[in-house]
Amino acid sequence: MSEEIQLLPTIEIGPDSVKVTRLALGMMGLAGTWDPNEVGKENIDRAVNAFGTAIETGINFFDHADVYGNGACEDIFERCLEEVKPDREKIFIASKCGIQFADEEGPYRYDLSFQHIMQSVQKSLERMDISYFDLYQIHRRDPLTHPAATAEALNQLVEQGLVRYIGVSNYRPSQIKALQKYLRYPIITVQPEFSLLHLEPMDDGLLDYCEETNTTLLAYSPIAKGVLSGENTTNDLQFQLYKHLRPVINEIADQKDASLVQIALAWLMHNPAGVIPIYGSNNPEHIKDAAKACSLSLDRSEWYRLWTAARGEPLP
């Protein structure tokens, strides 16, 4: 494959105005399993094909976490890089740490201690066989670690050249400010759940914080775990909310000859905060379909109709 990547529309993030695509590919399902022992040739081939499709489509932003597939997703990504051979300097690789699954040492928990972060980043880099992360994110707030200890680990990672930029996930504005106080470098991204069926960032001050500080919001679960694609009916609460939205999103999709996924992603991208949806799939056709959302236009009336329907009640 050529090392030249034809990008989708981009947005500039961080103090260095790095250009990343308006759509990121989430790596949580890359391995196709949460059991590393189940990974075989079929899993690897599917992952390589999905990654190659994303590169060909123009996506340059790839979002991992050390817990995805219990490490298998980062392992397989090394094979993706080896097989597809993109120019490393032209792709933007992100990962996260801080979650620990239940084991003989304790229950499901969070750990943002200095030692855990330093060990986690080294393990992730080794799994991917890369020398640095473009973005390294704290996955969830650990109430037993003072933000000063977390910040010192992140500071050192930047200064050692192992991490270019710092981000957080599942943080409230007050928690971001507490961590930023001890950092020598800016937090450039925050990653909450955000979709037409999960509107909290619009109400809890997070979007306002992003606009105030020029922090980029990365929206995970942008199609509400498949509910907004019309395929997942098992999430009872979100599927109940979807009943209010379904006729409106179907109508607008029909009018624009677009998929439901494209409408859901485009709605997020039209927010003036510069939201980047993180779309998760290892299906090449789904990736190509989602990428078309970057060029889909919604007018003000359509955007508000979708928001009102998603709320399930009129605007105040």
Short mmCIF file of the C-alpha atoms (twelve columns), coordinates in Angstrom:
data_MODEL
# 
_entry.id   MODEL 
# 
loop_
_atom_site.group_PDB 
_atom_site.id 
_atom_site.type_symbol 
_atom_site.label_atom_id 
_atom_site.label_alt_id 
_atom_site.label_comp_id 
_atom_site.label_asym_id 
_atom_site.label_seq_id 
_atom_site.Cartn_x 
_atom_site.Cartn_y 
_atom_site.Cartn_z 
_atom_site.pdbx_PDB_model_num 
ATOM 1   C CA . MET A 1   0.000   0.000   0.000  1 
ATOM 2   C CA . SER A 2   1.216   3.502   -0.752 1 
ATOM 3   C CA . GLU A 3   2.419   5.478   2.227  1 
ATOM 4   C CA . GLU A 4   0.498   8.520   0.978  1 
ATOM 5   C CA . ILE A 5   -2.757  8.862   2.923  1 
ATOM 6   C CA . GLN A 6   -5.601  10.799  1.314  1 
ATOM 7   C CA . LEU A 7   -7.264  12.274  4.369  1 
ATOM 8   C CA . LEU A 8   -10.901 12.877  5.056  1 
ATOM 9   C CA . PRO A 9   -11.777 16.412  6.195  1 
ATOM 10  C CA . THR A 10  -9.549  17.292  9.141  1 
ATOM 11  C CA . ILE A 11  -9.626  19.383  12.279 1 
ATOM 12  C CA . GLU A 12  -6.662  20.901  14.125 1 
ATOM 13  C CA . ILE A 13  -6.162  19.875  17.733 1 
ATOM 14  C CA . GLY A 14  -3.723  20.774  20.474 1 
ATOM 15  C CA . PRO A 15  -1.226  23.643  20.764 1 
ATOM 16  C CA . ASP A 16  0.650   22.458  17.668 1 
ATOM 17  C CA . SER A 17  -2.520  22.371  15.523 1 
ATOM 18  C CA . VAL A 18  -2.064  18.716  14.578 1 
ATOM 19  C CA . LYS A 19  -4.434  17.698  11.796 1 
ATOM 20  C CA . VAL A 20  -6.599  14.671  12.556 1 
ATOM 21  C CA . THR A 21  -9.596  13.405  10.647 1 
ATOM 22  C CA . ARG A 22  -13.101 14.426  11.714 1 
ATOM 23  C CA . LEU A 23  -13.799 10.736  12.356 1 
ATOM 24  C CA . ALA A 24  -11.629 8.466   14.501 1 
ATOM 25  C CA . LEU A 25  -11.720 4.675   14.403 1 
ATOM 26  C CA . GLY A 26  -12.258 3.040   17.795 1 
ATOM 27  C CA . MET A 27  -10.171 -0.075  18.375 1 
ATOM 28  C CA . MET A 28  -12.181 -1.755  21.149 1 
ATOM 29  C CA . GLY A 29  -13.518 -4.457  18.832 1 
ATOM 30  C CA . LEU A 30  -10.452 -4.803  16.605 1 
ATOM 31  C CA . ALA A 31  -9.551  -8.278  17.911 1 
ATOM 32  C CA . GLY A 32  -13.125 -9.535  17.727 1 
ATOM 33  C CA . THR A 33  -12.772 -11.065 21.207 1 
ATOM 34  C CA . TRP A 34  -11.983 -10.121 24.800 1 
ATOM 35  C CA . ASP A 35  -9.972  -13.330 25.287 1 
ATOM 36  C CA . PRO A 36  -6.434  -13.086 23.869 1 
ATOM 37  C CA . ASN A 37  -6.293  -16.900 23.778 1 
ATOM 38  C CA . GLU A 38  -9.051  -16.906 21.149 1 
ATOM 39  C CA . VAL A 39  -7.125  -14.743 18.682 1 
ATOM 40  C CA . GLY A 40  -6.301  -16.680 15.548 1 
ATOM 41  C CA . LYS A 41  -5.526  -16.080 11.898 1 
ATOM 42  C CA . GLU A 42  -9.128  -15.143 11.111 1 
ATOM 43  C CA . ASN A 43  -9.130  -12.436 13.803 1 
ATOM 44  C CA . ILE A 44  -5.825  -11.045 12.572 1 
ATOM 45  C CA . ASP A 45  -6.854  -11.057 8.907  1 
ATOM 46  C CA . ARG A 46  -10.123 -9.298  9.717  1 
ATOM 47  C CA . ALA A 47  -8.330  -6.653  11.781 1 
ATOM 48  C CA . VAL A 48  -5.713  -6.010  9.088  1 
ATOM 49  C CA . ASN A 49  -8.440  -5.703  6.465  1 
ATOM 50  C CA . ALA A 50  -10.387 -3.247  8.630  1 
ATOM 51  C CA . PHE A 51  -7.309  -1.132  9.324  1 
ATOM 52  C CA . GLY A 52  -6.319  -1.141  5.668  1 
ATOM 53  C CA . THR A 53  -9.819  -0.027  4.725  1 
ATOM 54  C CA . ALA A 54  -9.653  2.815   7.248  1 
ATOM 55  C CA . ILE A 55  -6.338  4.007   5.799  1 
ATOM 56  C CA . GLU A 56  -7.649  3.770   2.229  1 
ATOM 57  C CA . THR A 57  -10.793 5.630   3.272  1 
ATOM 58  C CA . GLY A 58  -8.679  8.449   4.675  1 
ATOM 59  C CA . ILE A 59  -8.972  7.977   8.447  1 
ATOM 60  C CA . ASN A 60  -5.751  8.817   10.286 1 
ATOM 61  C CA . PHE A 61  -6.900  8.736   13.958 1 
ATOM 62  C CA . PHE A 62  -6.969  5.402   15.851 1 
ATOM 63  C CA . ASP A 63  -8.144  5.159   19.458 1 
ATOM 64  C CA . HIS A 64  -7.034  2.277   21.711 1 
ATOM 65  C CA . ALA A 65  -6.995  1.376   25.399 1 
ATOM 66  C CA . ASP A 66  -4.785  -1.153  27.141 1 
ATOM 67  C CA . VAL A 67  -7.847  -3.090  28.350 1 
ATOM 68  C CA . TYR A 68  -9.451  -3.517  24.909 1 
ATOM 69  C CA . GLY A 69  -9.507  -7.240  24.252 1 
ATOM 70  C CA . ASN A 70  -7.402  -7.623  27.415 1 
ATOM 71  C CA . GLY A 71  -4.437  -6.335  25.439 1 
ATOM 72  C CA . ALA A 72  -5.270  -8.288  22.280 1 
ATOM 73  C CA . CYS A 73  -6.363  -5.203  20.341 1 
ATOM 74  C CA . GLU A 74  -3.025  -3.489  20.855 1 
ATOM 75  C CA . ASP A 75  -1.219  -6.742  19.969 1 
ATOM 76  C CA . ILE A 76  -3.164  -7.116  16.733 1 
ATOM 77  C CA . PHE A 77  -2.607  -3.467  15.855 1 
ATOM 78  C CA . GLU A 78  1.110   -4.225  15.643 1 
ATOM 79  C CA . ARG A 79  0.259   -6.723  12.897 1 
ATOM 80  C CA . CYS A 80  -1.943  -4.126  11.214 1 
ATOM 81  C CA . LEU A 81  0.929   -1.646  11.103 1 
ATOM 82  C CA . GLU A 82  3.299   -4.342  9.852  1 
ATOM 83  C CA . GLU A 83  0.995   -5.508  7.055  1 
ATOM 84  C CA . VAL A 84  -0.498  -2.192  5.885  1 
ATOM 85  C CA . LYS A 85  2.677   -0.142  6.396  1 
ATOM 86  C CA . PRO A 86  1.236   3.383   6.721  1 
ATOM 87  C CA . ASP A 87  3.624   6.266   7.262  1 
ATOM 88  C CA . ARG A 88  3.846   6.401   11.080 1 
ATOM 89  C CA . GLU A 89  4.232   10.175  11.039 1 
ATOM 90  C CA . LYS A 90  0.946   10.562  9.152  1 
ATOM 91  C CA . ILE A 91  -1.255  8.578   11.505 1 
ATOM 92  C CA . PHE A 92  -2.372  9.584   15.007 1 
ATOM 93  C CA . ILE A 93  -2.321  6.734   17.530 1 
ATOM 94  C CA . ALA A 94  -4.032  7.136   20.897 1 
ATOM 95  C CA . SER A 95  -4.372  4.808   23.856 1 
ATOM 96  C CA . LYS A 96  -5.568  4.882   27.463 1 
ATOM 97  C CA . CYS A 97  -4.728  3.365   30.819 1 
ATOM 98  C CA . GLY A 98  -6.129  3.240   34.330 1 
ATOM 99  C CA . ILE A 99  -8.687  0.405   34.318 1 
ATOM 100 C CA . GLN A 100 -7.842  -2.948  35.864 1 
ATOM 101 C CA . PHE A 101 -10.136 -5.927  35.545 1 
ATOM 102 C CA . ALA A 102 -10.936 -8.158  38.524 1 
ATOM 103 C CA . ASP A 103 -8.139  -10.614 39.285 1 
ATOM 104 C CA . GLU A 104 -6.486  -12.403 42.197 1 
ATOM 105 C CA . GLU A 105 -5.293  -9.035  43.515 1 
ATOM 106 C CA . GLY A 106 -8.680  -7.356  43.722 1 
ATOM 107 C CA . PRO A 107 -12.016 -6.386  42.118 1 
ATOM 108 C CA . TYR A 108 -12.572 -4.315  38.992 1 
ATOM 109 C CA . ARG A 109 -10.830 -1.063  39.846 1 
ATOM 110 C CA . TYR A 110 -8.932  2.013   38.635 1 
ATOM 111 C CA . ASP A 111 -5.250  2.764   39.164 1 
ATOM 112 C CA . LEU A 112 -3.705  6.097   38.206 1 
ATOM 113 C CA . SER A 113 -0.656  5.785   40.441 1 
ATOM 114 C CA . PHE A 114 2.681   6.954   39.056 1 
ATOM 115 C CA . GLN A 115 4.007   3.397   38.866 1 
ATOM 116 C CA . HIS A 116 0.948   1.954   37.148 1 
ATOM 117 C CA . ILE A 117 0.873   4.630   34.445 1 
ATOM 118 C CA . MET A 118 4.588   4.284   33.701 1 
ATOM 119 C CA . GLN A 119 4.299   0.504   33.448 1 
ATOM 120 C CA . SER A 120 1.126   0.648   31.378 1 
ATOM 121 C CA . VAL A 121 2.505   2.928   28.686 1 
ATOM 122 C CA . GLN A 122 5.608   0.766   28.261 1 
ATOM 123 C CA . LYS A 123 3.516   -2.397  27.893 1 
ATOM 124 C CA . SER A 124 1.218   -0.754  25.341 1 
ATOM 125 C CA . LEU A 125 4.123   0.572   23.283 1 
ATOM 126 C CA . GLU A 126 5.713   -2.877  23.309 1 
ATOM 127 C CA . ARG A 127 2.474   -4.557  22.236 1 
ATOM 128 C CA . MET A 128 2.154   -2.203  19.262 1 
ATOM 129 C CA . ASP A 129 5.906   -2.123  18.601 1 
ATOM 130 C CA . ILE A 130 5.923   1.671   18.328 1 
ATOM 131 C CA . SER A 131 8.164   4.218   20.058 1 
ATOM 132 C CA . TYR A 132 5.595   6.832   21.109 1 
ATOM 133 C CA . PHE A 133 1.889   7.631   21.401 1 
ATOM 134 C CA . ASP A 134 0.492   10.725  19.749 1 
ATOM 135 C CA . LEU A 135 -2.143  10.903  22.498 1 
ATOM 136 C CA . TYR A 136 -2.187  9.146   25.869 1 
ATOM 137 C CA . GLN A 137 -5.375  9.332   27.902 1 
ATOM 138 C CA . ILE A 138 -6.431  8.624   31.459 1 
ATOM 139 C CA . HIS A 139 -9.327  6.197   31.119 1 
ATOM 140 C CA . ARG A 140 -11.258 6.889   34.341 1 
ATOM 141 C CA . ARG A 141 -10.621 8.930   37.489 1 
ATOM 142 C CA . ASP A 142 -9.006  7.007   40.341 1 
ATOM 143 C CA . PRO A 143 -10.244 8.476   43.661 1 
ATOM 144 C CA . LEU A 144 -7.372  6.854   45.582 1 
ATOM 145 C CA . THR A 145 -4.651  8.645   43.622 1 
ATOM 146 C CA . HIS A 146 -3.990  12.349  44.052 1 
ATOM 147 C CA . PRO A 147 -3.991  14.118  40.668 1 
ATOM 148 C CA . ALA A 148 -0.456  15.366  41.401 1 
ATOM 149 C CA . ALA A 149 0.871   11.785  41.193 1 
ATOM 150 C CA . THR A 150 -1.023  11.102  37.986 1 
ATOM 151 C CA . ALA A 151 0.186   14.379  36.503 1 
ATOM 152 C CA . GLU A 152 3.826   13.694  37.335 1 
ATOM 153 C CA . ALA A 153 3.704   10.409  35.425 1 
ATOM 154 C CA . LEU A 154 2.158   12.137  32.425 1 
ATOM 155 C CA . ASN A 155 4.672   14.989  32.623 1 
ATOM 156 C CA . GLN A 156 7.563   12.549  32.555 1 
ATOM 157 C CA . LEU A 157 6.087   10.574  29.649 1 
ATOM 158 C CA . VAL A 158 5.923   13.747  27.563 1 
ATOM 159 C CA . GLU A 159 9.443   14.767  28.565 1 
ATOM 160 C CA . GLN A 160 10.782  11.306  27.741 1 
ATOM 161 C CA . GLY A 161 9.242   11.490  24.274 1 
ATOM 162 C CA . LEU A 162 6.974   8.474   24.866 1 
ATOM 163 C CA . VAL A 163 3.816   10.597  24.642 1 
ATOM 164 C CA . ARG A 164 3.213   13.689  22.529 1 
ATOM 165 C CA . TYR A 165 -0.080  14.895  24.002 1 
ATOM 166 C CA . ILE A 166 -2.285  14.203  27.031 1 
ATOM 167 C CA . GLY A 167 -6.019  13.522  27.197 1 
ATOM 168 C CA . VAL A 168 -8.636  12.247  29.631 1 
ATOM 169 C CA . SER A 169 -11.695 10.042  29.333 1 
ATOM 170 C CA . ASN A 170 -14.865 9.994   31.465 1 
ATOM 171 C CA . TYR A 171 -13.757 13.130  33.365 1 
ATOM 172 C CA . ARG A 172 -15.991 15.956  34.540 1 
ATOM 173 C CA . PRO A 173 -14.819 19.556  34.119 1 
ATOM 174 C CA . SER A 174 -13.851 19.824  37.806 1 
ATOM 175 C CA . GLN A 175 -11.725 16.675  37.535 1 
ATOM 176 C CA . ILE A 176 -10.002 17.976  34.397 1 
ATOM 177 C CA . LYS A 177 -9.145  21.227  36.172 1 
ATOM 178 C CA . ALA A 178 -7.772  19.353  39.198 1 
ATOM 179 C CA . LEU A 179 -5.435  17.295  36.993 1 
ATOM 180 C CA . GLN A 180 -4.446  20.233  34.788 1 
ATOM 181 C CA . LYS A 181 -3.308  22.177  37.869 1 
ATOM 182 C CA . TYR A 182 -0.366  19.772  38.281 1 
ATOM 183 C CA . LEU A 183 0.479   19.223  34.616 1 
ATOM 184 C CA . ARG A 184 3.191   21.081  32.774 1 
ATOM 185 C CA . TYR A 185 1.403   20.395  29.480 1 
ATOM 186 C CA . PRO A 186 -2.191  21.019  28.379 1 
ATOM 187 C CA . ILE A 187 -4.900  18.395  28.327 1 
ATOM 188 C CA . ILE A 188 -5.892  18.581  24.662 1 
ATOM 189 C CA . THR A 189 -8.764  16.067  24.524 1 
ATOM 190 C CA . VAL A 190 -11.588 14.785  26.687 1 
ATOM 191 C CA . GLN A 191 -13.477 11.624  25.796 1 
ATOM 192 C CA . PRO A 192 -17.012 11.169  27.161 1 
ATOM 193 C CA . GLU A 193 -19.896 9.066   25.922 1 
ATOM 194 C CA . PHE A 194 -21.864 11.350  23.603 1 
ATOM 195 C CA . SER A 195 -24.575 10.612  21.067 1 
ATOM 196 C CA . LEU A 196 -28.137 11.519  20.195 1 
ATOM 197 C CA . LEU A 197 -29.145 9.044   22.907 1 
ATOM 198 C CA . HIS A 198 -26.580 10.222  25.472 1 
ATOM 199 C CA . LEU A 199 -26.731 14.010  25.653 1 
ATOM 200 C CA . GLU A 200 -25.074 14.609  29.030 1 
ATOM 201 C CA . PRO A 201 -22.037 16.534  27.670 1 
ATOM 202 C CA . MET A 202 -24.470 19.203  26.465 1 
ATOM 203 C CA . ASP A 203 -25.956 19.564  29.949 1 
ATOM 204 C CA . ASP A 204 -23.151 18.911  32.440 1 
ATOM 205 C CA . GLY A 205 -20.838 21.714  31.349 1 
ATOM 206 C CA . LEU A 206 -18.343 19.547  29.461 1 
ATOM 207 C CA . LEU A 207 -19.010 21.014  26.018 1 
ATOM 208 C CA . ASP A 208 -18.859 24.497  27.499 1 
ATOM 209 C CA . TYR A 209 -15.510 23.644  29.097 1 
ATOM 210 C CA . CYS A 210 -14.176 22.387  25.747 1 
ATOM 211 C CA . GLU A 211 -15.216 25.577  23.970 1 
ATOM 212 C CA . GLU A 212 -13.750 27.754  26.742 1 
ATOM 213 C CA . THR A 213 -10.363 25.984  26.782 1 
ATOM 214 C CA . ASN A 214 -10.096 24.876  23.132 1 
ATOM 215 C CA . THR A 215 -10.102 21.238  24.256 1 
ATOM 216 C CA . THR A 216 -11.251 18.724  21.646 1 
ATOM 217 C CA . LEU A 217 -14.139 16.441  22.580 1 
ATOM 218 C CA . LEU A 218 -13.820 12.843  21.390 1 
ATOM 219 C CA . ALA A 219 -17.249 11.192  21.483 1 
ATOM 220 C CA . TYR A 220 -17.278 7.484   22.261 1 
ATOM 221 C CA . SER A 221 -20.339 5.287   21.576 1 
ATOM 222 C CA . PRO A 222 -21.531 7.845   18.980 1 
ATOM 223 C CA . ILE A 223 -24.180 5.457   17.666 1 
ATOM 224 C CA . ALA A 224 -25.202 4.327   21.170 1 
ATOM 225 C CA . LYS A 225 -23.738 0.818   20.936 1 
ATOM 226 C CA . GLY A 226 -25.573 0.176   17.691 1 
ATOM 227 C CA . VAL A 227 -29.003 1.461   18.721 1 
ATOM 228 C CA . LEU A 228 -28.773 4.445   16.352 1 
ATOM 229 C CA . SER A 229 -27.955 2.139   13.453 1 
ATOM 230 C CA . GLY A 230 -31.276 0.397   14.051 1 
ATOM 231 C CA . GLU A 231 -29.477 -2.907  14.671 1 
ATOM 232 C CA . ASN A 232 -29.265 -3.121  18.477 1 
ATOM 233 C CA . THR A 233 -32.588 -3.512  20.270 1 
ATOM 234 C CA . THR A 234 -31.179 -5.110  23.430 1 
ATOM 235 C CA . ASN A 235 -30.219 -1.884  25.209 1 
ATOM 236 C CA . ASP A 236 -33.629 -1.345  26.786 1 
ATOM 237 C CA . LEU A 237 -33.198 2.216   28.096 1 
ATOM 238 C CA . GLN A 238 -31.596 3.644   24.973 1 
ATOM 239 C CA . PHE A 239 -33.955 1.714   22.705 1 
ATOM 240 C CA . GLN A 240 -36.911 3.276   24.532 1 
ATOM 241 C CA . LEU A 241 -35.386 6.705   23.906 1 
ATOM 242 C CA . TYR A 242 -34.805 5.748   20.274 1 
ATOM 243 C CA . LYS A 243 -38.548 5.368   19.729 1 
ATOM 244 C CA . HIS A 244 -38.939 9.154   19.954 1 
ATOM 245 C CA . LEU A 245 -36.036 9.717   17.565 1 
ATOM 246 C CA . ARG A 246 -36.635 6.949   15.052 1 
ATOM 247 C CA . PRO A 247 -39.222 8.617   12.764 1 
ATOM 248 C CA . VAL A 248 -37.188 11.834  12.531 1 
ATOM 249 C CA . ILE A 249 -33.805 10.243  11.903 1 
ATOM 250 C CA . ASN A 250 -35.381 7.858   9.365  1 
ATOM 251 C CA . GLU A 251 -37.035 10.743  7.515  1 
ATOM 252 C CA . ILE A 252 -33.872 12.841  7.322  1 
ATOM 253 C CA . ALA A 253 -31.797 9.825   6.275  1 
ATOM 254 C CA . ASP A 254 -34.271 9.071   3.470  1 
ATOM 255 C CA . GLN A 255 -34.259 12.681  2.283  1 
ATOM 256 C CA . LYS A 256 -30.462 12.736  2.118  1 
ATOM 257 C CA . ASP A 257 -30.043 9.188   0.818  1 
ATOM 258 C CA . ALA A 258 -27.820 8.561   3.846  1 
ATOM 259 C CA . SER A 259 -27.546 5.784   6.400  1 
ATOM 260 C CA . LEU A 260 -28.766 6.186   9.974  1 
ATOM 261 C CA . VAL A 261 -25.149 5.939   11.135 1 
ATOM 262 C CA . GLN A 262 -24.130 8.811   8.863  1 
ATOM 263 C CA . ILE A 263 -26.906 11.031  10.243 1 
ATOM 264 C CA . ALA A 264 -25.971 10.222  13.862 1 
ATOM 265 C CA . LEU A 265 -22.281 10.950  13.261 1 
ATOM 266 C CA . ALA A 266 -22.917 14.100  11.230 1 
ATOM 267 C CA . TRP A 267 -25.135 15.463  14.021 1 
ATOM 268 C CA . LEU A 268 -22.171 15.266  16.408 1 
ATOM 269 C CA . MET A 269 -19.715 16.748  13.904 1 
ATOM 270 C CA . HIS A 270 -21.913 19.819  13.398 1 
ATOM 271 C CA . ASN A 271 -21.390 20.915  16.998 1 
ATOM 272 C CA . PRO A 272 -19.228 24.090  17.044 1 
ATOM 273 C CA . ALA A 273 -16.986 22.552  19.717 1 
ATOM 274 C CA . GLY A 274 -15.406 20.458  16.932 1 
ATOM 275 C CA . VAL A 275 -16.560 17.056  18.195 1 
ATOM 276 C CA . ILE A 276 -14.729 14.024  16.766 1 
ATOM 277 C CA . PRO A 277 -16.846 10.835  16.917 1 
ATOM 278 C CA . ILE A 278 -14.952 7.633   17.687 1 
ATOM 279 C CA . TYR A 279 -16.653 5.038   15.526 1 
ATOM 280 C CA . GLY A 280 -15.895 1.444   16.461 1 
ATOM 281 C CA . SER A 281 -15.981 -1.308  13.849 1 
ATOM 282 C CA . ASN A 282 -13.796 -3.964  12.273 1 
ATOM 283 C CA . ASN A 283 -16.201 -4.296  9.331  1 
ATOM 284 C CA . PRO A 284 -14.762 -2.644  6.172  1 
ATOM 285 C CA . GLU A 285 -18.178 -1.789  4.710  1 
ATOM 286 C CA . HIS A 286 -19.302 -0.187  7.961  1 
ATOM 287 C CA . ILE A 287 -16.096 1.859   8.125  1 
ATOM 288 C CA . LYS A 288 -16.553 3.138   4.565  1 
ATOM 289 C CA . ASP A 289 -20.191 3.988   5.285  1 
ATOM 290 C CA . ALA A 290 -19.319 5.890   8.474  1 
ATOM 291 C CA . ALA A 291 -16.595 7.893   6.729  1 
ATOM 292 C CA . LYS A 292 -19.182 9.419   4.401  1 
ATOM 293 C CA . ALA A 293 -20.634 11.265  7.398  1 
ATOM 294 C CA . CYS A 294 -17.669 13.662  7.210  1 
ATOM 295 C CA . SER A 295 -19.088 15.204  4.031  1 
ATOM 296 C CA . LEU A 296 -22.759 15.083  5.040  1 
ATOM 297 C CA . SER A 297 -24.396 18.449  5.687  1 
ATOM 298 C CA . LEU A 298 -27.271 19.083  8.101  1 
ATOM 299 C CA . ASP A 299 -29.011 22.446  8.137  1 
ATOM 300 C CA . ARG A 300 -29.990 24.181  11.366 1 
ATOM 301 C CA . SER A 301 -33.598 22.952  11.149 1 
ATOM 302 C CA . GLU A 302 -32.556 19.324  10.678 1 
ATOM 303 C CA . TRP A 303 -30.047 19.498  13.530 1 
ATOM 304 C CA . TYR A 304 -32.631 20.930  15.914 1 
ATOM 305 C CA . ARG A 305 -35.296 18.437  14.845 1 
ATOM 306 C CA . LEU A 306 -32.923 15.600  15.711 1 
ATOM 307 C CA . TRP A 307 -31.964 17.150  19.060 1 
ATOM 308 C CA . THR A 308 -35.590 17.774  20.027 1 
ATOM 309 C CA . ALA A 309 -36.598 14.238  19.095 1 
ATOM 310 C CA . ALA A 310 -33.627 12.807  21.002 1 
ATOM 311 C CA . ARG A 311 -34.677 14.746  24.113 1 
ATOM 312 C CA . GLY A 312 -38.133 13.240  23.891 1 
ATOM 313 C CA . GLU A 313 -39.695 16.573  24.821 1 
ATOM 314 C CA . PRO A 314 -39.851 20.117  23.434 1 
ATOM 315 C CA . LEU A 315 -37.028 22.528  24.120 1 
ATOM 316 C CA . PRO A 316 -37.719 24.818  27.089 1 
# 
